Amino acid sequence: MFHKVLIANRGEIAVRIIRACKDLGIRTVAVYSTADKDAMHARLADESVCIGPAETAKSYLNIPAIMAAAEVTDAEAIHPGYGFLAENAEFADICHESGYVWIGPSSHSMRTMGDKVVAKQTMEKAKVPLVPGSDGAVCDVDEAKRIARQAGYPVIIKAAAGGGGRGMKVVHSEPALVGAFLIAQSEARMFFGDDTVYIEKFLELPRHIEVQVLGDKHGNVVHLFERECSVQRNNQKVLEEAPSRFLDEATRQKICKAGADAARAVNYVGAGTIEFLMNPDKSFYFIEMNTRIQVEHPVTEAITGVDLIEWQIRVAAGEALNFKQEDLSINGHAIECRINAEHPFKFIPSPGKISIYHAPGGRSVRVDSAAYAGYVIPPYYDSMIGKVICHGANRANAIRVMQRAIHEMIIEGIQSNLELHRRLLANPAFQAGDFNIHFLENWLKEMNA
């Protein structure tokens, strides 16, 4: 096992990794920007190193500064968390070449699954269900028109190197295709430095279902069941839960097997997530793989009892998984609410000083956060304050526990989206599990009408 791990991240995920390291008896190194000098992760780590000014390009994306911090602190391994450099294959290669262990998948797996065109081709060979559309990159408008006619409108144009909703355009008719195609290429070039795009059939009423996978260096791969991530806005998740109420057992077995098959196809090591879209008839299709830990990993931990961050570290150190697929089962239901520093309905960021902070507690409540009273949320980074995770014997019980937790939570001095969660949890359609990826945005429009 490692003696010391450097955490190349900030906020709640850095605190989460520090906790896992402490449980394993590993010393930790935090890196921080000047804007984060008073941040919780910098306080909790055994050692902290300032790596630059507030701008991410000069700090949390500054690979030379991070590597220098690892060198001066004698770290043995680097954990990237999520976001920033977590899916940067070049950074993983630099870590390996510099003699550090990368706590994540191989750079080959990252490159394969990070390029949406190559990922789709790899999944086709693995017989993982794919959305109808182009087999690879679409190079010109004429080819785009041909593929769109074959798939049938509406279609969606996606950046091959993209993510987070960038470089995506939904097209409902051929006259609109030309402009959308050129804009998607332009956005892909702007945001990702690569104007490669591909085209898929646009599924109009899908759910977003993802499968958690875990692999080791000995060829073992397991899935840890699915998560329901359909409550989202602008392709950003707001609330997640596990398992999905929508799945029957037969569908669960099919989609989870597909997730594990996808991971095996790239010899995946560590924790990763296979994302699918699922139609109302329960047909499902691969959309992408996240080659890192997910924000919503705690709901999977709650229903399986498996510490995913701990096992990321263990498999990176060469340990084999000490459980098999048949050892894993679903225990109850878990929900996660993302608590953000923003207006609850206008979604305008609200950086500033937290004057009063009270985290909820009690049985079956977990809070992953780096916030505290007096902490100043900087305007330079993600607006997440933290995550509240609640577990119950069943979904109805988990909702009630979450309602109690959200009611108990106090955040003053800045705006937060606590009120959004209060109303969402009380929404009859949400409580019934009757929603898809458009549910939240449609509901918000109704409220504002």
PyMOL commands that set and color helices and strands:
alter all, ss='L'
color gray80, all
select helices_A, chain A and resi 11-23+34-36+40-44+56-58+63-73+89-97+107-114+116-125+141-151+174-192+249-265+297-304+308-316+325-327+395-408+418-426+428-432+439-448
alter helices_A, ss='H'
color red, helices_A
select strands_A, chain A and resi 4-7+27-33+47-52+77-79+101-102+155-159+169-171+197-201+207-215+221-233+236-242+270-278+284-290+333-340+352-353+356-358+365-369+376-377+384-392+410-412
alter strands_A, ss='S'
color yellow, strands_A
deselect
rebuild
show_as cartoon
